Amino acid sequence: MNENDMGKIFLNDLHRQNSILEHLLSDAFLRVLNSGRYILGTEVSEFEKEFATFVGSKYCIGLSNGTDSLELALRSLGIGYKSKVAIVANAGSYSSTAVYACGAIPQYIDVCNDKMTMDPKDLRMNINKETKAVIVTHLYGQMANMPAILEITNKFEIPVIEDCAQAHGAELNKIKAGNWGKMGCFSFYPTKNLGALGDAGCIVTNDFTIQEHLLKLRQYGWSKKYKSDIPCGRNSRLDELQAAFLRGKLPYLTEWNNRRKDIANIYSQRLNKLNNKVICPTNFNQDNVFHLYVMRTNNRDDLAKYLISCGIIVDVHYPIPDHQQTFHKNSFLEVELPVTKKLCKEILSIPCYPELSNDEINFIVSKIVDYFV
Ligand SMILES: *Cc1c(COP(=O)(O)O)cnc(C)c1O
Protein backbone atom coordinates (compact mmCIF):
# COMPACT_ATOMS: atom_id res chain seq x y z
CA MET A 1 0.00 0.00 0.00
CA ASN A 2 1.24 3.46 -0.89
CA GLU A 3 1.84 5.71 2.11
CA ASN A 4 -0.09 8.55 0.51
CA ASP A 5 -3.10 6.31 0.00
CA MET A 6 -3.32 5.31 3.62
CA GLY A 7 -4.77 8.53 4.90
CA LYS A 8 -4.50 9.16 8.60
CA ILE A 9 -4.61 6.46 11.22
CA PHE A 10 -6.45 7.89 14.18
CA LEU A 11 -5.94 6.94 17.80
CA ASN A 12 -9.59 5.86 17.80
CA ASP A 13 -11.92 5.38 14.89
CA LEU A 14 -15.36 4.87 16.39
CA HIS A 15 -17.24 4.93 13.14
CA ARG A 16 -15.56 1.71 12.03
CA GLN A 17 -17.07 -0.40 14.80
CA ASN A 18 -20.43 1.34 14.79
CA SER A 19 -20.86 1.11 11.03
CA ILE A 20 -20.10 -2.65 11.09
CA LEU A 21 -22.86 -2.95 13.71
CA GLU A 22 -25.25 -0.57 11.94
CA HIS A 23 -28.13 -3.06 11.66
CA LEU A 24 -27.86 -4.18 15.24
CA LEU A 25 -27.72 -0.59 16.50
CA SER A 26 -30.63 0.49 14.29
CA ASP A 27 -32.72 -2.38 15.64
CA ALA A 28 -31.86 -1.30 19.19
CA PHE A 29 -32.88 2.27 18.37
CA LEU A 30 -36.21 1.17 16.88
CA ARG A 31 -36.92 -1.12 19.83
CA VAL A 32 -36.54 1.84 22.20
CA LEU A 33 -38.43 4.24 19.93
CA ASN A 34 -41.37 1.89 19.69
CA SER A 35 -41.38 0.99 23.37
CA GLY A 36 -42.49 4.53 24.23
CA ARG A 37 -40.37 4.31 27.37
CA TYR A 38 -37.10 6.22 27.41
CA ILE A 39 -35.93 6.27 31.03
CA LEU A 40 -35.48 3.28 33.40
CA GLY A 41 -37.36 0.73 31.34
CA THR A 42 -36.56 -2.83 30.35
CA GLU A 43 -33.44 -2.01 28.28
CA VAL A 44 -31.72 -0.62 31.37
CA SER A 45 -32.87 -3.42 33.67
CA GLU A 46 -31.91 -6.12 31.14
CA PHE A 47 -28.52 -4.53 30.50
CA GLU A 48 -27.92 -4.35 34.26
CA LYS A 49 -28.62 -8.08 34.53
CA GLU A 50 -26.47 -8.94 31.54
CA PHE A 51 -23.52 -6.83 32.63
CA ALA A 52 -23.70 -8.11 36.24
CA THR A 53 -23.58 -11.66 34.85
CA PHE A 54 -20.64 -10.77 32.62
CA VAL A 55 -18.64 -9.37 35.55
CA GLY A 56 -19.86 -12.07 37.96
CA SER A 57 -21.40 -9.55 40.37
CA LYS A 58 -24.78 -9.74 42.05
CA TYR A 59 -25.88 -6.22 41.16
CA CYS A 60 -25.31 -3.65 38.46
CA ILE A 61 -26.68 -0.11 38.65
CA GLY A 62 -26.78 1.80 35.36
CA LEU A 63 -25.60 5.42 35.63
CA SER A 64 -25.01 8.43 33.40
CA ASN A 65 -21.22 8.17 33.06
CA GLY A 66 -18.03 6.89 34.63
CA THR A 67 -17.19 9.98 36.67
CA ASP A 68 -20.65 9.93 38.26
CA SER A 69 -20.14 6.25 39.07
CA LEU A 70 -16.99 7.15 41.04
CA GLU A 71 -18.75 9.99 42.83
CA LEU A 72 -21.84 7.96 43.72
CA ALA A 73 -19.64 5.03 44.81
CA LEU A 74 -17.89 7.37 47.26
CA ARG A 75 -21.20 8.83 48.47
CA SER A 76 -22.66 5.35 49.00
CA LEU A 77 -19.80 4.77 51.47
CA GLY A 78 -20.61 7.99 53.31
CA ILE A 79 -17.59 9.87 51.94
CA GLY A 80 -18.24 13.57 52.38
CA TYR A 81 -16.77 16.87 53.49
CA LYS A 82 -13.04 16.59 54.25
CA SER A 83 -12.98 12.77 54.13
CA LYS A 84 -9.65 11.52 52.75
CA VAL A 85 -9.60 9.22 49.75
CA ALA A 86 -6.42 7.53 48.51
CA ILE A 87 -6.04 7.62 44.70
CA VAL A 88 -3.31 7.67 42.05
CA ALA A 89 -2.36 10.82 40.13
CA ASN A 90 -1.63 9.33 36.69
CA ALA A 91 -5.16 8.37 35.64
CA GLY A 92 -6.62 11.45 34.01
CA SER A 93 -8.14 13.37 36.94
CA TYR A 94 -11.39 11.38 36.94
CA SER A 95 -10.96 10.15 40.52
CA SER A 96 -9.84 13.58 41.69
CA THR A 97 -12.97 15.10 40.13
CA ALA A 98 -15.21 12.59 41.92
CA VAL A 99 -13.42 13.06 45.25
CA TYR A 100 -13.80 16.85 45.03
CA ALA A 101 -17.45 16.53 43.99
CA CYS A 102 -18.06 14.89 47.37
CA GLY A 103 -16.20 17.65 49.21
CA ALA A 104 -13.52 15.11 50.08
CA ILE A 105 -9.72 15.42 49.77
CA PRO A 106 -7.40 13.23 47.69
CA GLN A 107 -4.37 11.49 49.19
CA TYR A 108 -2.10 10.88 46.23
CA ILE A 109 -0.30 7.53 46.06
CA ASP A 110 2.58 6.76 43.69
CA VAL A 111 2.43 3.98 41.09
CA CYS A 112 4.65 0.96 40.38
CA ASN A 113 7.21 1.40 37.64
CA ASP A 114 6.19 -1.79 35.82
CA LYS A 115 2.37 -1.86 35.97
CA MET A 116 1.97 1.93 36.24
CA THR A 117 -0.90 1.29 38.70
CA MET A 118 -1.15 1.97 42.46
CA ASP A 119 1.96 0.91 44.37
CA PRO A 120 0.87 -1.19 47.38
CA LYS A 121 4.02 -0.20 49.32
CA ASP A 122 3.36 3.51 48.82
CA LEU A 123 -0.28 2.98 49.77
CA ARG A 124 0.81 1.27 52.99
CA MET A 125 3.09 4.20 53.79
CA ASN A 126 0.54 6.93 53.14
CA ILE A 127 -2.79 5.74 54.48
CA ASN A 128 -3.76 6.76 57.98
CA LYS A 129 -6.74 6.94 60.32
CA GLU A 130 -8.28 9.64 58.14
CA THR A 131 -8.29 7.50 54.98
CA LYS A 132 -11.94 6.59 54.41
CA ALA A 133 -11.69 4.88 51.00
CA VAL A 134 -9.24 3.87 48.28
CA ILE A 135 -9.96 4.15 44.56
CA VAL A 136 -7.80 1.73 42.56
CA THR A 137 -7.61 2.50 38.83
CA HIS A 138 -6.95 -0.38 36.44
CA LEU A 139 -4.97 1.64 33.92
CA TYR A 140 -4.71 1.16 30.13
CA GLY A 141 -6.63 -2.12 30.48
CA GLN A 142 -4.24 -3.69 32.98
CA MET A 143 -5.45 -4.57 36.46
CA ALA A 144 -3.64 -3.19 39.47
CA ASN A 145 -2.07 -5.55 41.99
CA MET A 146 -5.38 -6.23 43.78
CA PRO A 147 -4.22 -9.08 46.07
CA ALA A 148 -1.45 -6.90 47.56
CA ILE A 149 -3.67 -3.81 47.80
CA LEU A 150 -6.54 -5.70 49.45
CA GLU A 151 -4.19 -7.27 51.97
CA ILE A 152 -3.42 -3.75 53.21
CA THR A 153 -6.91 -2.26 52.98
CA ASN A 154 -8.52 -5.29 54.66
CA LYS A 155 -6.12 -4.98 57.57
CA PHE A 156 -7.09 -1.33 58.05
CA GLU A 157 -10.74 -1.93 57.11
CA ILE A 158 -10.74 0.67 54.35
CA PRO A 159 -13.22 0.02 51.52
CA VAL A 160 -11.83 -0.24 47.99
CA ILE A 161 -13.54 1.11 44.87
CA GLU A 162 -12.17 -0.20 41.57
CA ASP A 163 -12.13 2.18 38.62
CA CYS A 164 -12.70 -0.27 35.76
CA ALA A 165 -13.37 2.34 33.07
CA GLN A 166 -10.41 1.01 31.05
CA ALA A 167 -10.67 -2.66 32.04
CA HIS A 168 -14.01 -4.15 30.95
CA GLY A 169 -13.51 -7.91 30.96
CA ALA A 170 -10.02 -8.02 32.49
CA GLU A 171 -9.66 -10.81 35.05
CA LEU A 172 -7.15 -12.04 37.59
CA ASN A 173 -7.36 -15.50 39.23
CA LYS A 174 -10.72 -15.96 37.45
CA ILE A 175 -12.18 -12.88 39.18
CA LYS A 176 -13.11 -10.02 36.89
CA ALA A 177 -12.13 -6.39 37.42
CA GLY A 178 -14.98 -4.82 39.37
CA ASN A 179 -15.51 -7.86 41.55
CA TRP A 180 -12.49 -7.47 43.83
CA GLY A 181 -13.40 -4.38 45.81
CA LYS A 182 -16.64 -3.17 47.43
CA MET A 183 -17.69 -1.74 44.09
CA GLY A 184 -16.50 -1.64 40.50
CA CYS A 185 -17.09 1.57 38.55
CA PHE A 186 -17.40 1.50 34.77
CA SER A 187 -17.62 4.08 32.01
CA PHE A 188 -19.09 3.29 28.61
CA TYR A 189 -17.75 6.45 27.00
CA PRO A 190 -17.60 5.72 23.24
CA THR A 191 -13.83 5.00 23.14
CA LYS A 192 -13.85 2.47 26.00
CA ASN A 193 -13.50 -1.28 25.36
CA LEU A 194 -17.30 -1.39 25.65
CA GLY A 195 -18.58 1.96 24.39
CA ALA A 196 -22.05 3.48 23.98
CA LEU A 197 -23.03 6.10 21.39
CA GLY A 198 -22.90 8.78 24.04
CA ASP A 199 -22.25 8.95 27.76
CA ALA A 200 -23.02 5.98 29.99
CA GLY A 201 -21.65 4.21 33.06
CA CYS A 202 -22.49 1.78 35.86
CA ILE A 203 -21.44 0.36 39.21
CA VAL A 204 -21.29 -3.35 40.01
CA THR A 205 -21.38 -4.65 43.59
CA ASN A 206 -22.24 -7.73 45.63
CA ASP A 207 -23.50 -5.65 48.56
CA PHE A 208 -27.29 -5.39 48.79
CA THR A 209 -27.29 -2.31 51.06
CA ILE A 210 -24.91 -0.43 48.79
CA GLN A 211 -27.00 -1.37 45.77
CA GLU A 212 -30.13 0.02 47.47
CA HIS A 213 -28.28 3.21 48.37
CA LEU A 214 -27.06 3.66 44.78
CA LEU A 215 -30.55 3.17 43.35
CA LYS A 216 -31.64 6.12 45.48
CA LEU A 217 -28.59 8.25 44.76
CA ARG A 218 -29.01 7.96 41.00
CA GLN A 219 -32.54 9.37 41.20
CA TYR A 220 -32.90 12.42 43.49
CA GLY A 221 -32.51 10.35 46.67
CA TRP A 222 -35.92 8.80 46.14
CA SER A 223 -36.88 5.55 47.86
CA LYS A 224 -40.00 5.70 45.73
CA LYS A 225 -41.61 8.28 43.49
CA TYR A 226 -41.50 11.77 45.04
CA LYS A 227 -40.28 10.40 48.39
CA SER A 228 -36.78 11.68 49.10
CA ASP A 229 -35.02 9.66 51.78
CA ILE A 230 -31.38 10.55 51.57
CA PRO A 231 -29.40 13.73 50.93
CA CYS A 232 -27.05 14.29 47.99
CA GLY A 233 -29.23 12.45 45.50
CA ARG A 234 -28.50 13.16 41.86
CA ASN A 235 -29.99 12.58 38.49
CA SER A 236 -27.52 10.09 37.09
CA ARG A 237 -29.64 7.54 35.25
CA LEU A 238 -28.45 5.41 32.35
CA ASP A 239 -30.95 5.99 29.55
CA GLU A 240 -32.83 3.35 27.59
CA LEU A 241 -31.20 4.16 24.27
CA GLN A 242 -27.62 3.78 25.51
CA ALA A 243 -28.58 0.63 27.42
CA ALA A 244 -30.06 -0.86 24.22
CA PHE A 245 -26.87 -0.07 22.27
CA LEU A 246 -24.72 -1.56 25.03
CA ARG A 247 -26.81 -4.75 25.09
CA GLY A 248 -26.15 -5.12 21.39
CA LYS A 249 -22.40 -4.69 21.84
CA LEU A 250 -21.74 -6.67 25.03
CA PRO A 251 -21.66 -10.08 23.27
CA TYR A 252 -18.70 -8.83 21.16
CA LEU A 253 -16.62 -7.54 24.05
CA THR A 254 -14.50 -10.66 24.62
CA GLU A 255 -13.73 -10.99 20.91
CA TRP A 256 -12.76 -7.30 20.75
CA ASN A 257 -10.55 -7.62 23.82
CA ASN A 258 -8.78 -10.61 22.22
CA ARG A 259 -8.14 -8.63 19.06
CA ARG A 260 -6.73 -5.74 21.12
CA LYS A 261 -4.38 -8.21 22.79
CA ASP A 262 -3.29 -9.67 19.43
CA ILE A 263 -2.47 -6.17 18.16
CA ALA A 264 -0.54 -5.38 21.33
CA ASN A 265 1.36 -8.63 21.00
CA ILE A 266 2.45 -7.77 17.45
CA TYR A 267 3.56 -4.30 18.57
CA SER A 268 5.57 -5.59 21.52
CA GLN A 269 7.22 -8.45 19.59
CA ARG A 270 8.39 -6.12 16.87
CA LEU A 271 9.22 -3.05 18.95
CA ASN A 272 11.13 -5.08 21.55
CA LYS A 273 13.79 -5.51 18.88
CA LEU A 274 14.62 -1.85 19.46
CA ASN A 275 15.54 -3.07 22.95
CA ASN A 276 17.04 -0.23 24.96
CA LYS A 277 15.25 2.54 23.06
CA VAL A 278 11.68 1.70 24.07
CA ILE A 279 9.90 -0.10 26.89
CA CYS A 280 6.89 -2.06 25.65
CA PRO A 281 4.03 -3.76 27.49
CA THR A 282 4.92 -7.37 28.34
CA ASN A 283 1.78 -8.58 30.12
CA PHE A 284 -0.52 -10.50 27.79
CA ASN A 285 -2.40 -12.39 30.49
CA GLN A 286 -6.12 -12.23 31.21
CA ASP A 287 -5.63 -9.25 33.51
CA ASN A 288 -4.80 -6.95 30.59
CA VAL A 289 -7.39 -5.99 27.97
CA PHE A 290 -5.29 -3.26 26.29
CA HIS A 291 -7.65 -0.32 26.39
CA LEU A 292 -4.53 1.57 25.30
CA TYR A 293 -1.16 0.43 24.04
CA VAL A 294 1.28 2.59 25.96
CA MET A 295 4.96 2.41 25.09
CA ARG A 296 7.71 4.30 26.88
CA THR A 297 10.72 6.15 25.51
CA ASN A 298 13.00 9.01 26.46
CA ASN A 299 12.41 10.54 23.02
CA ARG A 300 8.67 10.72 23.57
CA ASP A 301 7.85 14.24 22.32
CA ASP A 302 10.07 13.97 19.28
CA LEU A 303 8.77 10.51 18.34
CA ALA A 304 5.18 11.74 18.74
CA LYS A 305 5.88 14.65 16.41
CA TYR A 306 7.43 12.31 13.85
CA LEU A 307 4.52 9.82 13.93
CA ILE A 308 1.93 12.57 13.59
CA SER A 309 3.86 13.92 10.59
CA CYS A 310 3.50 10.40 9.10
CA GLY A 311 -0.29 10.53 9.59
CA ILE A 312 -0.27 8.31 12.69
CA ILE A 313 -2.20 10.05 15.44
CA VAL A 314 -0.77 9.36 18.89
CA ASP A 315 -1.44 10.86 22.31
CA VAL A 316 -0.26 10.93 25.92
CA HIS A 317 -2.44 9.40 28.66
CA TYR A 318 -1.95 11.54 30.64
CA PRO A 319 0.46 14.48 30.32
CA ILE A 320 -0.15 16.23 33.68
CA PRO A 321 -0.42 14.27 36.93
CA ASP A 322 -3.46 15.19 39.04
CA HIS A 323 -1.48 16.63 41.93
CA GLN A 324 0.19 19.09 39.55
CA GLN A 325 -3.04 20.30 37.93
CA THR A 326 -3.65 23.99 38.51
CA PHE A 327 -7.15 23.60 39.94
CA HIS A 328 -5.68 22.52 43.28
CA LYS A 329 -4.20 25.99 43.75
CA ASN A 330 -0.90 24.53 44.97
CA SER A 331 -2.43 22.36 47.73
CA PHE A 332 -0.17 19.45 46.81
CA LEU A 333 3.15 21.20 46.25
CA GLU A 334 4.80 19.05 48.91
CA VAL A 335 3.57 15.76 47.39
CA GLU A 336 6.39 13.82 45.74
CA LEU A 337 5.40 11.05 43.35
CA PRO A 338 8.70 10.25 41.63
CA VAL A 339 7.49 7.31 39.52
CA THR A 340 4.34 9.10 38.41
CA LYS A 341 6.37 12.15 37.47
CA LYS A 342 8.93 10.16 35.47
CA LEU A 343 6.29 8.12 33.59
CA CYS A 344 4.45 11.28 32.49
CA LYS A 345 7.47 12.25 30.40
CA GLU A 346 7.98 8.83 28.79
CA ILE A 347 4.55 7.43 27.94
CA LEU A 348 3.07 7.42 24.45
CA SER A 349 -0.20 5.82 23.32
CA ILE A 350 -0.26 4.47 19.77
CA PRO A 351 -3.44 3.30 17.97
CA CYS A 352 -4.83 0.05 19.41
CA TYR A 353 -8.45 -0.86 18.70
CA PRO A 354 -10.08 -4.01 17.32
CA GLU A 355 -10.87 -2.58 13.86
CA LEU A 356 -7.25 -1.63 13.11
CA SER A 357 -6.08 -3.56 10.01
CA ASN A 358 -2.88 -5.60 9.82
CA ASP A 359 -1.60 -3.24 7.11
CA GLU A 360 -2.09 -0.32 9.45
CA ILE A 361 -0.33 -2.12 12.31
CA ASN A 362 2.62 -2.91 10.03
CA PHE A 363 2.75 0.69 8.85
CA ILE A 364 2.78 2.01 12.41
CA VAL A 365 5.54 -0.43 13.45
CA SER A 366 7.62 0.41 10.37
CA LYS A 367 7.46 4.14 11.12
CA ILE A 368 8.50 3.66 14.76
CA VAL A 369 11.39 1.44 13.63
CA ASP A 370 12.36 4.02 10.98
CA TYR A 371 12.50 6.67 13.66
CA PHE A 372 14.95 4.76 15.84
CA VAL A 373 17.22 3.10 13.26
C1 LIG B 1 -13.01 7.39 30.96
C2 LIG B 1 -12.59 7.22 32.36
C3 LIG B 1 -13.36 7.69 33.42
C4 LIG B 1 -14.52 8.63 33.24
O1 LIG B 1 -15.57 8.16 32.53
P1 LIG B 1 -16.62 9.20 31.91
O2 LIG B 1 -17.72 8.29 31.45
O3 LIG B 1 -15.95 9.91 30.80
O4 LIG B 1 -17.06 10.09 33.00
C5 LIG B 1 -12.96 7.40 34.71
N1 LIG B 1 -11.85 6.69 34.94
C6 LIG B 1 -11.07 6.24 33.95
C7 LIG B 1 -9.84 5.46 34.31
C8 LIG B 1 -11.40 6.49 32.63
O5 LIG B 1 -10.61 6.04 31.65
The ligand as an SDF file (V2000), in Angstrom:
LIG
                    3D

 15 15  0  0  0  0  0  0  0  0999 V2000
  -13.0110    7.3930   30.9620 C   0  0  0  0  0  0  0  0  0  0  0  0
  -12.5900    7.2150   32.3590 C   0  0  0  0  0  0  0  0  0  0  0  0
  -13.3570    7.6930   33.4210 C   0  0  0  0  0  0  0  0  0  0  0  0
  -14.5190    8.6320   33.2440 C   0  0  0  0  0  0  0  0  0  0  0  0
  -15.5700    8.1600   32.5270 O   0  0  0  0  0  0  0  0  0  0  0  0
  -16.6230    9.2000   31.9060 P   0  0  0  0  0  0  0  0  0  0  0  0
  -17.7160    8.2880   31.4470 O   0  0  0  0  0  0  0  0  0  0  0  0
  -15.9510    9.9080   30.7950 O   0  0  0  0  0  0  0  0  0  0  0  0
  -17.0590   10.0930   33.0000 O   0  0  0  0  0  0  0  0  0  0  0  0
  -12.9610    7.3960   34.7080 C   0  0  0  0  0  0  0  0  0  0  0  0
  -11.8500    6.6900   34.9440 N   0  0  0  0  0  0  0  0  0  0  0  0
  -11.0660    6.2400   33.9540 C   0  0  0  0  0  0  0  0  0  0  0  0
   -9.8420    5.4560   34.3060 C   0  0  0  0  0  0  0  0  0  0  0  0
  -11.4000    6.4930   32.6250 C   0  0  0  0  0  0  0  0  0  0  0  0
  -10.6060    6.0440   31.6540 O   0  0  0  0  0  0  0  0  0  0  0  0
  1  2  1  0
  2  3  1  0
  2 14  2  0
  3  4  1  0
  3 10  2  0
  4  5  1  0
  5  6  1  0
  6  7  2  0
  6  8  1  0
  6  9  1  0
 10 11  1  0
 11 12  2  0
 12 13  1  0
 12 14  1  0
 14 15  1  0
M  END
$$$$
